Amino acid sequence: MKGKKRFKFSLSTAAIIAILSSIVLPTSTYAADENGEDFSLTIMHMNDTHARVEPLPNMVTAIKEVRSQKPDALLFNAGDVFSGTLYFNQFQGQADLALLNMMNIDAMTFGNHEFDLGSSENGHASLNKFIEGANFPFVSANVDLSADPFAGGRVSSTFTEDAQDSTVYDGMVKEVNGEKIGIFGLTTEETLMTSSPVDAQITNYKAEAERAVAAFEDMGIDKIVAITHLGYDSNPAVGNDLLLAEQVDGIDVIVGGHSHTQLNEPTVVTADENGAAKDPTVIVQAYQYSQYLGELDVTFNEQGIVTGSSGHLIDVTQKQADPEALNTLSAYKSEVDALSNQETGAIAQKPLTNPRLTDSDVSVRANETELGNLITDAMLVKAQEKMPEVSIAMQNGGGIRAAIDQGPITVGEVITVLPFGNDPAVVQLSGDEIKQILEYSVRLAPEESGGFLQVSGMKFAYDSTKEAGSRVVSMQVKTGEDYVDISPDQTYSVTTNNFTAKGGDGYDVFAKAYADGRVQDLGEIDWEQFRDYMVEDLNGEVNPVIEGRITDLLGKDLEPTEPPVEEEPNEETPVTPDPNEETPDSNDDGNDQEEKPGDKPQEDPKDDDKPTDDDTNNQDDKDSTPPPSSQNNGGNGSNSGGSIVKVSDDNTSPAYSGSGSKLPNTATNMYTYMLAGAVLLATGIVTFIFKRKKAKA
C-alpha cells in the first residue's frame, strides 16, 4: 500500500514539474528575444543628387533631426553627385563636396557620372580632387582606379576595419553598438559605355559582390550592406539591385542609386533566382536631385539574419535650411547666378515660342512646334555621335518648359527650357511598338497632353476625328534625304529622355522595353546636349521651322507622298501640271504665342509655384514606387513567385517577422537543454523523497 502511495506521489510531482517547465521556459525564451537579442540598425541614404546643390542645406537639417533621435545612424551616398547643373560645370563637384562634408557621411560609392570628365582631363583630375577633399571614405568592389594618373594613389584594394577619409576601398567595416557591419560598393558596368572611365577598370558586379561577401564572412562579419549604383530594375544585361539580391547570398541591405527610383518603403527579396527561399535582402533607394533623404530601420537576429525592417523617405524641401550650410552655399550660388546670364554663343534668329492652348491656337502639347523640332534635332544628332544607328528622336511636350527670346541665347535660357537635367537614352523598338507609342501620344488630340511627342528623324500623320488607338494613318522614317514607311517588324533605335524611356506619362510600351533591358543610357545631360548642338552643329545660327513632321488630317484623306503612276500621255494630248496642286508637306500651323509657364522646375529659385500633376510629366511621379511588374522583377527573367515582399511600417511581413515568432536555433536548443534539466531535477527530487521515507520506515 505504501509503495503504491509513493508511486502516485512521485508521478504527481514529476507531472507538476514538467507542466511548469513547459509553461515557464518558452515564455522566458520569447521574453529574452523581445528584450534585446535582435540588433537594430538605422541607415540614412541619398543618391543621384546630380549637382542639385541648393536643396542640400535642407538635407543637412533632415540628417541632424534623424541623428538627434538615433545618434548611431549611418549615412551612405549611392553616387552620381557629378553632372547636371551649372554648379558642376563651374566647380566640378567642389560646391557639392563643401556641403556633403557637413553631413558626416560614413561611406560613398561611385556613380557612372563621377567619370564624366575622364576623357577631357586625360584622367580623373576632378574626381581625384573630390576624393582628396572628402572627409569620408569611398567603397567600390568592382571599380579599380589604381591605374589612374590622378586618383591611383588614393586606392586601397582591401576590405578594411580601419577605413580612412579620402581613400577608396573595396569594402570597409563600421562598428555600431559593438556589432560589426560590412560595407562594400558596386558601380554599373554601363559606365564603360555611358561615361569616360579612361584608365578605371570596372568588372562584373555579381562576381565582385560574391568576393566581398566571402571576405566579410572570413572576417566573422554576418551583417553586410551593399551601396550600389546599379539601378533598382535597370538593364539586366549589366545587372541591377533586384538581380543582385536574388543572385548573391549574404547581402542583408542594398542601398541603391542610378535608376532614380522612388521607393517610398523598402522592397524585401526573400527568394533566389530559382524561386527557392533565401534570407531576406532589403532594398532602398531615395529618388533623385536632393529631394529626399531615405531612412531605414532594420533588425538582425544573432545569426545576422534580417528579422524586420521599415523605412520611408523624408521630403527635405519641407525642412528649414541649415543656416551654416546656407552660408557655405552662398559663395557658390552668387557665381552660378552670374554664370546663368552668360551667352552660349548661339543666336535665335526669331522668337522660339512655347505655346499652350490657354493663349494660342496651337500647343507644344498637341502640335508640332519650331522649338520642339529644334530640341529633338539636337537629341538625334548628339545621340548619333555615340550611336550612329539611332534614327528617331522623341521628346515629351510636357518636358519643354519655356520659350527662347530672339537674340543671344543664354545658359540660363537653355536650362529654363529643359530644367530637369534628364539623361538621354536609346531604346530599341519595333515598328509596331512605335505605332503604339504614337497612338498614345495623340490619343487626346486636339486637346493637350504632357505626353504628346515632338519628333525628329521621322514624320507621321494621324486623324484626331477617329477613335483613340486607331488614329495613326502613316509613319515614316528619314533615310538619307527620303522618307520610307516604318515596317512593323523592323527594329529601330529611338532616343528619348530617361523619364519617357522608363514609361513616364503612362507609356507602357517604353516601360516594357525598359523592363526587357532594351534601354541604354547615353551618359549625357539633355540641356547640355541642346546647348552644344546649337553652338557646334548649327554654328550658332538658330532658326528652326515647321516641317510637317506631325500632321492631323482632321477627317481628310492622306495625300500621297508620291504621284500615282499614270499611263504615258500620247503626243496629241499633252499633260500640263496643275498650278493649284498642294504639296504633301504643306503645313500652316501658327506658332506665334509664347508660353507663360506657371510651373516650378526643380532648380528655378525665381518661381514659387509648384507644378501641377499634368505639368510634372517629364519627371518621375512623386508617388512613383515601381509598379508590381517591376517589383517582382518579372521583366528581368527572374522568378517572381513570392520572391519580393513589401514591408509595412509595423514589420508584419508575411514572409518573416521580428521577435515573437519562430525561435532562433540558439533559443530552441536552450529550451531543450533546460527542459531536460528540469526533468532530471524532478527525478532526483522524487528519488530523494522516496529514499528518505524508506529509511524512516
C-alpha positions in Angstrom: 0.0 0.0 0.0 2.8 2.4 0.9 4.6 1.6 -2.3 1.5 2.4 -4.3 1.2 5.8 -2.5 4.8 6.5 -3.1 4.4 5.8 -6.8 1.4 8.1 -7.1 3.2 10.9 -5.2 6.3 10.6 -7.4 4.2 10.6 -10.6 2.3 13.7 -9.4 5.4 15.6 -8.5 7.1 14.8 -11.9 4.0 15.8 -13.8 3.7 19.2 -12.0 7.4 20.0 -12.6 7.1 19.0 -16.3 4.0 21.2 -16.8 5.6 24.2 -15.1 8.7 23.8 -17.2 6.6 23.7 -20.4 4.9 26.9 -19.5 7.7 28.9 -17.9 10.7 28.0 -20.1 9.2 29.0 -23.5 7.8 32.2 -22.0 11.3 33.1 -20.7 12.9 32.4 -24.1 10.4 34.7 -26.0 10.9 37.4 -23.4 14.6 37.4 -23.9 14.1 37.6 -27.7 11.8 40.6 -27.2 14.1 42.3 -24.8 17.2 42.8 -26.8 18.6 39.7 -28.6 17.9 41.4 -32.0 20.3 44.1 -33.1 18.7 47.3 -34.6 20.5 49.5 -37.2 19.3 52.8 -38.7 20.6 53.8 -42.2 20.1 57.1 -43.8 20.7 57.2 -47.6 20.9 59.6 -50.6 21.6 59.1 -54.3 21.7 60.8 -57.7 21.8 64.4 -56.4 23.3 65.4 -59.8 24.7 68.8 -58.7 21.4 69.9 -57.3 23.3 71.8 -54.6 20.6 74.2 -53.5 18.5 71.7 -51.6 21.5 70.3 -49.7 21.2 72.8 -46.7 17.7 71.4 -46.2 19.2 67.9 -46.4 21.7 68.8 -43.6 18.7 69.8 -41.4 17.0 66.5 -42.1 20.1 64.5 -41.2 20.6 66.3 -38.0 17.0 65.7 -37.0 17.4 61.9 -37.5 20.6 61.8 -35.6 19.1 63.7 -32.7 16.7 60.7 -32.2 19.1 58.0 -33.4 22.7 59.1 -32.8 24.2 55.9 -34.1 22.5 56.1 -37.5 24.8 55.5 -40.5 24.7 57.7 -43.7 25.5 56.4 -47.2 25.7 58.1 -50.6 25.0 55.8 -53.6 26.7 58.0 -56.2 26.1 60.4 -59.1 27.0 63.6 -57.3 28.6 64.8 -60.6 26.8 66.4 -63.6 23.5 68.1 -64.1 23.6 71.8 -63.3 25.8 74.9 -63.6 27.2 74.1 -60.2 29.0 71.1 -61.7 30.0 72.9 -64.9 31.6 75.6 -62.8 33.0 73.8 -59.8 33.4 70.1 -60.9 31.9 68.7 -57.7 33.5 71.1 -55.2 30.3 73.0 -54.4 28.6 69.7 -53.6 31.5 68.5 -51.6 31.5 71.6 -49.3 28.0 70.7 -48.2 28.5 66.9 -48.2 31.4 67.4 -45.8 28.9 68.9 -43.3 26.8 65.7 -43.2 29.2 63.2 -41.6 28.8 60.6 -44.4 30.0 57.2 -43.4 30.7 55.9 -47.0 30.1 56.7 -50.6 30.2 54.7 -53.8 30.8 55.9 -57.4 28.1 56.6 -59.9 28.7 56.5 -63.6 28.6 60.3 -63.9 31.6 60.5 -61.5 33.7 59.5 -64.5 32.2 62.1 -67.0 35.4 64.2 -67.2 37.8 61.4 -67.7 38.4 62.0 -71.4 38.6 65.8 -71.3 41.1 65.7 -68.4 43.0 62.6 -69.7 42.3 61.1 -66.3 40.2 61.9 -63.4 41.7 65.1 -62.0 38.4 66.5 -60.8 37.3 63.2 -59.3 40.6 62.9 -57.5 40.2 66.4 -56.1 36.7 65.4 -54.9 38.1 62.2 -53.3 41.0 64.1 -51.8 38.8 66.7 -50.2 36.2 64.3 -48.8 36.0 63.8 -45.1 34.6 60.3 -45.7 35.8 57.1 -47.4 34.7 55.6 -50.7 33.9 51.9 -51.4 33.6 50.0 -54.7 34.5 46.4 -55.1 34.2 46.4 -58.9 35.9 49.8 -59.7 39.7 49.8 -59.8 41.2 53.3 -60.1 44.7 52.2 -59.3 46.0 52.9 -62.8 44.5 56.4 -63.0 47.3 59.0 -63.1 45.4 61.2 -60.6 43.3 59.0 -58.3 45.5 55.9 -58.4 47.4 56.9 -55.2 44.2 57.0 -53.2 43.2 53.4 -53.8 43.5 50.6 -51.2 42.1 47.4 -52.7 41.3 45.9 -49.4 38.4 45.2 -47.0 39.5 47.2 -44.0 38.4 47.6 -40.4 40.3 50.9 -40.2 38.8 53.0 -43.1 40.3 56.5 -43.5 38.8 59.5 -45.2 39.8 60.4 -48.8 40.6 56.7 -49.6 38.9 54.2 -51.9 38.4 50.7 -50.6 36.9 47.5 -51.9 35.0 47.4 -48.6 35.1 48.6 -45.0 33.8 47.7 -41.6 31.8 50.0 -39.2 31.2 49.1 -35.6 27.8 50.1 -34.2 27.0 49.3 -30.6 29.5 46.5 -30.5 28.3 44.9 -33.8 30.4 45.0 -36.9 28.8 45.9 -40.2 30.5 45.0 -43.5 30.0 47.7 -46.3 31.1 47.4 -49.9 30.2 49.3 -53.1 29.3 48.4 -56.7 29.1 50.6 -59.9 27.2 49.7 -63.1 29.3 48.3 -65.9 27.2 50.6 -68.2 29.7 53.2 -67.1 32.1 51.8 -69.8 29.6 52.8 -72.4 27.9 55.9 -70.9 30.8 57.8 -69.4 34.6 58.2 -69.7 36.3 56.0 -67.1 39.5 56.0 -69.1 42.0 54.0 -67.0 39.5 52.9 -64.5 38.6 49.2 -64.7 35.0 48.2 -64.0 34.3 44.5 -63.5 31.3 42.2 -63.2 29.0 43.2 -60.3 27.9 39.7 -59.3 31.4 38.2 -59.1 32.7 41.1 -57.1 29.7 41.0 -54.8 30.4 37.3 -54.1 34.0 38.1 -53.4 33.0 40.9 -51.0 30.6 38.7 -49.1 33.2 36.0 -48.8 35.8 38.5 -47.5 33.5 39.8 -44.8 32.4 36.3 -43.7 36.0 35.3 -43.4 36.4 38.2 -41.0 33.5 36.8 -39.0 31.0 39.5 -40.1 27.5 38.5 -40.7 25.7 41.8 -41.3 26.5 43.1 -44.8 25.4 46.3 -46.7 26.0 46.9 -50.4 26.0 50.5 -51.5 25.2 50.2 -55.2 24.9 52.4 -58.3 23.4 49.6 -60.5 19.7 50.7 -60.7 16.8 49.2 -58.9 15.4 47.4 -62.0 17.8 48.7 -64.7 19.2 46.8 -67.7 19.5 43.1 -66.6 22.3 42.6 -69.1 24.6 44.6 -66.8 22.8 43.9 -63.5 20.5 45.7 -61.1 19.6 45.6 -57.4 16.8 43.1 -57.7 19.1 40.6 -59.5 21.9 41.2 -57.0 19.5 40.4 -54.2 18.4 37.2 -55.9 21.8 36.0 -57.1 24.2 36.7 -54.2 23.6 35.2 -50.8 24.7 37.0 -47.7 23.8 40.6 -48.6 21.3 42.0 -46.0 20.7 45.5 -47.2 21.2 47.2 -50.6 21.3 51.0 -50.7 20.8 51.8 -54.3 21.1 54.5 -56.9 21.3 55.0 -60.7 17.7 54.4 -61.8 16.3 57.4 -59.8 13.7 55.1 -58.3 11.4 56.4 -55.6 10.9 53.6 -53.1 8.6 55.0 -50.5 9.1 51.9 -48.4 11.7 49.1 -48.7 11.5 46.2 -51.0 12.4 42.8 -49.5 13.6 39.9 -51.6 13.0 36.5 -50.0 13.6 34.1 -52.9 16.6 33.5 -55.1 16.7 33.5 -58.9 15.3 29.9 -58.9 12.4 30.7 -56.6 13.9 29.0 -53.6 13.6 30.6 -50.2 16.5 32.7 -49.0 17.4 35.0 -46.2 15.8 38.4 -46.7 17.6 41.2 -48.5 16.2 44.8 -48.0 16.5 47.2 -50.9 16.1 51.0 -50.6 16.5 54.0 -52.9 15.7 57.7 -52.5 14.7 59.1 -55.9 16.8 62.0 -57.2 18.0 65.6 -57.2 18.5 66.0 -53.4 14.7 65.9 -52.9 14.6 63.1 -50.4 16.6 61.6 -47.5 15.9 57.9 -47.0 15.6 56.5 -43.5 15.7 52.7 -43.0 15.4 50.8 -39.7 16.4 47.1 -39.9 16.8 44.4 -37.2 19.0 41.3 -37.2 19.0 38.2 -35.1 22.1 36.6 -33.5 22.9 34.9 -36.8 22.9 38.2 -38.7 19.7 37.4 -40.5 17.3 40.3 -41.1 14.2 39.8 -38.9 12.3 43.0 -39.7 12.6 46.4 -41.5 10.7 49.6 -42.0 11.6 52.7 -44.0 10.4 55.9 -45.5 11.6 58.9 -47.5 11.9 62.4 -45.9 11.0 65.3 -48.2 13.8 67.7 -47.4 12.1 70.5 -49.3 9.8 70.7 -46.3 12.7 71.3 -43.9 14.2 74.6 -43.0 17.7 75.1 -44.5 20.6 74.8 -42.0 22.0 78.3 -41.5 25.6 77.3 -41.6 25.1 75.2 -44.8 23.3 78.2 -46.4 26.2 80.4 -45.7 28.5 77.8 -47.3 26.3 77.6 -50.4 26.1 81.4 -50.8 29.6 81.8 -52.2 29.0 79.3 -54.9 25.4 80.4 -55.7 26.4 84.0 -56.5 28.8 82.8 -59.1 26.4 80.4 -60.6 23.7 83.1 -60.8 26.0 85.3 -62.7 27.0 82.4 -65.0 23.4 81.7 -66.0 23.4 85.1 -67.7 26.3 84.2 -69.9 25.7 83.8 -73.6 26.2 80.4 -75.1 27.4 81.7 -78.5 24.1 80.7 -80.2 21.7 83.3 -81.5 18.0 82.8 -82.1 17.1 84.4 -85.4 13.5 84.8 -84.2 11.4 84.2 -81.1 11.0 80.5 -80.4 7.7 80.3 -78.7 6.4 77.5 -76.5 2.7 77.9 -77.0 -0.2 76.5 -74.9 -3.9 76.4 -75.7 -4.6 78.8 -72.9 -3.1 81.6 -75.1 -2.7 80.2 -78.6 -4.5 78.1 -81.2 -1.6 75.5 -81.1 0.3 73.9 -78.2 3.6 72.2 -77.6 1.4 69.5 -76.1 -0.8 69.0 -79.1 1.1 70.3 -82.2 4.5 70.3 -83.9 6.4 73.4 -82.9 9.6 75.0 -84.1 11.2 74.7 -80.6 10.1 71.1 -80.4 11.8 70.4 -83.7 15.0 72.2 -82.6 15.2 70.1 -79.3 14.5 66.8 -81.0 17.0 67.6 -83.8 19.6 68.2 -81.0 18.7 64.9 -79.4 19.0 63.0 -82.6 22.3 64.5 -83.8 24.0 64.1 -80.4 22.8 60.5 -79.9 24.1 59.6 -83.4 27.6 60.9 -82.3 27.7 57.9 -79.9 25.4 55.5 -81.7 25.2 56.2 -85.4 22.3 53.7 -85.8 19.9 55.9 -84.0 17.3 57.1 -86.5 14.5 58.8 -84.4 14.2 61.2 -81.5 11.2 61.8 -79.3 10.6 64.4 -76.6 7.5 64.7 -74.5 5.9 68.1 -74.8 5.5 68.4 -71.1 9.3 68.4 -70.7 9.7 71.6 -72.8 9.1 74.3 -70.2 9.7 77.8 -71.7 10.3 79.9 -74.8 13.5 81.4 -76.1 13.7 85.1 -77.0 15.1 86.4 -80.2 18.8 87.2 -80.0 21.7 85.8 -78.0 20.7 82.6 -76.1 22.0 82.5 -72.5 22.9 79.4 -70.5 20.0 80.3 -68.1 17.5 80.2 -71.0 18.7 76.8 -72.1 18.3 75.4 -68.6 14.9 77.1 -68.3 13.7 75.3 -71.5 14.9 71.9 -70.2 15.2 72.4 -66.4 15.1 68.8 -65.2 18.5 67.7 -66.4 17.2 64.4 -67.7 19.6 61.8 -69.1 19.0 60.9 -72.8 18.7 57.2 -73.5 18.4 55.0 -76.6 15.5 52.4 -76.8 15.3 49.5 -79.2 11.7 49.4 -80.6 9.9 47.5 -83.3 7.9 49.5 -85.9 4.7 48.1 -84.3 5.8 49.5 -80.9 6.5 52.9 -82.5 2.9 52.9 -83.8 1.6 52.1 -80.4 3.6 54.9 -78.9 2.4 57.4 -81.5 -1.2 56.3 -80.9 -0.8 57.0 -77.2 0.9 60.4 -78.0 -2.1 61.7 -80.0 -4.9 59.9 -78.1 -6.2 63.2 -76.6 -5.6 65.4 -79.6 -6.5 68.1 -80.4 -6.6 68.6 -76.6 -3.3 68.9 -74.7 -1.3 66.1 -73.2 2.0 66.4 -71.5 2.9 63.1 -73.1 2.4 64.4 -76.6 5.7 63.7 -78.5 7.7 66.1 -80.6 9.8 64.1 -83.1 12.9 64.2 -85.3 14.1 61.8 -88.0 10.6 60.8 -88.8 7.1 62.2 -89.7 3.7 60.8 -89.2 0.0 61.6 -89.9 -3.0 60.9 -87.8 -6.7 61.7 -87.7 -8.0 63.2 -84.5 -11.6 62.5 -85.6 -11.0 58.8 -85.3 -11.3 56.7 -82.2 -8.2 56.9 -79.9 -5.9 54.0 -80.5 -6.8 53.9 -84.2 -5.7 57.3 -85.3 -2.2 56.9 -86.8 -2.6 56.7 -90.6 1.0 56.8 -91.7 4.5 56.9 -90.2 7.8 57.2 -92.0 11.5 57.3 -91.0 14.0 59.6 -92.7 16.6 57.6 -94.7 19.1 60.0 -96.3 17.0 62.7 -97.9 14.0 60.5 -98.3 11.2 59.2 -96.1 10.3 55.5 -96.1 7.5 53.7 -94.4 8.2 52.3 -91.0 8.0 48.5 -91.1 6.0 46.9 -88.2 8.6 44.0 -87.8 11.8 46.1 -88.2 13.8 47.3 -85.1 14.6 51.0 -84.8 16.9 52.8 -82.4 15.0 55.7 -80.8 16.4 58.3 -78.5 14.3 60.0 -75.8 14.8 61.3 -72.2 15.1 58.7 -69.4 11.8 59.8 -67.9 9.9 58.7 -71.1 12.2 55.7 -71.6 11.2 54.3 -68.3 7.5 54.6 -69.0 6.8 58.2 -67.8 3.5 59.8 -68.8 1.9 56.3 -68.9 3.9 54.9 -71.9 3.6 51.2 -71.2 5.5 50.3 -74.4 8.5 52.2 -73.2 8.1 50.7 -69.7 8.1 47.2 -71.2 11.2 48.0 -73.3 12.9 49.2 -70.1 12.0 46.1 -68.2 13.2 43.9 -71.1 16.6 45.6 -71.0 16.2 47.5 -74.3 17.1 50.9 -72.9 20.7 52.2 -72.8 21.7 55.4 -71.0 23.8 57.7 -73.2 25.6 59.3 -70.3 24.7 62.8 -71.3 22.5 65.7 -69.8 19.7 66.9 -72.0 20.2 70.7 -71.7 24.0 70.3 -72.3 23.2 68.3 -75.4 20.8 71.1 -76.6 23.3 73.9 -75.9 26.1 72.1 -77.7 24.0 71.3 -80.8 23.1 74.9 -81.3 26.7 76.1 -80.9 28.6 73.3 -82.6 26.3 71.9 -85.2 24.3 75.0 -86.1 27.3 77.3 -85.8 25.2 79.5 -83.5 22.5 80.3 -86.1 19.3 79.0 -84.7 16.3 79.2 -87.0 14.1 76.1 -86.9 10.9 75.8 -89.0 7.7 73.8 -89.1 8.3 70.9 -91.5 5.2 68.8 -91.5 6.6 66.2 -89.1 3.3 65.8 -87.3 0.0 66.2 -89.3 -3.5 66.0 -88.1 -5.7 65.1 -91.1 -8.9 66.2 -89.3 -11.0 63.7 -91.3 -9.4 64.3 -94.7 -7.7 61.6 -96.7 -3.9 61.3 -96.6 -2.3 62.9 -99.6 0.1 60.6 -101.4 3.8 61.2 -100.9 4.5 60.3 -104.5 2.3 61.0 -107.5 0.2 58.0 -108.7 1.6 56.0 -111.7 -0.2 57.0 -114.9 -0.1 56.0 -118.4 2.3 58.0 -120.6 0.3 60.6 -122.5 0.3 60.4 -126.2 1.6 63.2 -128.3 -1.8 64.5 -129.2 -2.9 65.1 -125.6 0.0 66.8 -123.7 -0.5 66.9 -119.9 0.2 70.2 -118.1 0.8 70.4 -114.3 -2.0 71.9 -112.1 -0.6 75.1 -110.7 -3.1 74.9 -107.7 -1.9 71.5 -106.6 -1.0 71.4 -102.9 2.3 69.8 -101.8 2.1 66.9 -99.4 4.2 68.6 -96.7 2.4 71.9 -96.6 1.6 72.9 -93.0 0.2 76.2 -91.9 0.4 75.7 -88.1 0.6 79.1 -86.4 3.3 79.4 -83.7 3.3 83.0 -82.6 2.3 82.8 -78.9 4.7 82.5 -76.0 4.0 80.1 -73.1 3.6 81.7 -69.7 4.7 78.9 -67.5 3.4 78.7 -64.0 5.4 75.6 -63.2 8.4 75.3 -60.9 11.4 73.4 -62.2 13.5 71.9 -59.5 16.3 74.3 -59.9 14.3 77.5 -60.6 14.6 79.7 -57.5 12.5 82.5 -59.0 9.3 80.6 -59.5 7.4 79.7 -56.3 4.5 77.8 -57.9 4.6 74.0 -57.5 3.9 72.2 -60.8 0.5 70.6 -61.3 0.3 66.8 -61.8 -0.2 67.4 -65.6 2.9 69.6 -65.7 5.2 67.3 -64.0 5.1 64.8 -66.8 8.7 64.8 -67.7 9.6 63.8 -64.1 9.2 60.7 -62.1 5.9 60.9 -60.2 6.3 61.7 -56.6 4.5 58.5 -55.7 6.3 56.5 -58.4 7.1 53.4 -56.4 7.7 50.9 -59.2 4.6 49.1 -60.3 4.0 45.4 -59.4 5.6 44.3 -62.7 8.9 45.8 -61.7 8.6 45.0 -58.1 8.5 41.2 -58.9 11.3 41.6 -61.4 9.3 39.8 -64.0 10.9 41.8 -66.7 14.4 40.6 -65.7 13.7 37.0 -66.3 13.9 36.0 -62.7 11.4 34.1 -60.6 8.7 36.3 -59.3 6.7 33.8 -57.3 6.7 35.4 -53.9 10.3 36.5 -54.1 9.7 40.1 -53.2 7.8 41.2 -50.1 6.8 44.8 -49.3 7.4 45.5 -45.6 4.9 47.7 -43.8 5.9 50.1 -41.1 4.7 47.7 -38.4 7.0 44.9 -39.7 4.2 42.5 -40.3 5.6 40.9 -43.4 4.1 37.5 -44.2 7.5 36.1 -45.2 9.2 36.7 -41.9 8.7 38.7 -38.8 10.6 40.1 -35.9 10.6 38.9 -32.3 7.8 36.7 -31.0 7.5 34.3 -34.0 9.7 31.3 -34.7 12.5 30.9 -32.2 16.1 31.2 -33.4 18.1 27.9 -33.3 20.0 29.1 -30.3 16.8 29.7 -28.4 15.3 26.4 -29.4 18.4 24.5 -28.3 18.4 26.4 -25.0 14.8 25.4 -24.3 15.6 21.7 -25.0 18.5 21.7 -22.6 16.6 23.5 -19.8 13.6 21.1 -20.2 15.8 18.1 -20.0 17.5 19.5 -16.9 14.1 20.1 -15.3 13.1 16.5 -15.9 16.3 15.3 -14.4 15.9 17.6 -11.4 12.3 16.3 -10.8 13.5 12.7 -11.0 16.3 13.5 -8.4 13.8 15.1 -6.0 11.4 12.2 -6.2 14.2 9.7 -5.7 15.4 11.7 -2.7 12.0 11.8 -1.0 11.4 8.1 -1.7 14.7 7.2 -0.1 14.1 9.4 3.0 10.7 7.8 3.6 12.1 4.3 3.0 14.9 5.0 5.6 12.4 6.2 8.2 10.3 3.1 7.6 
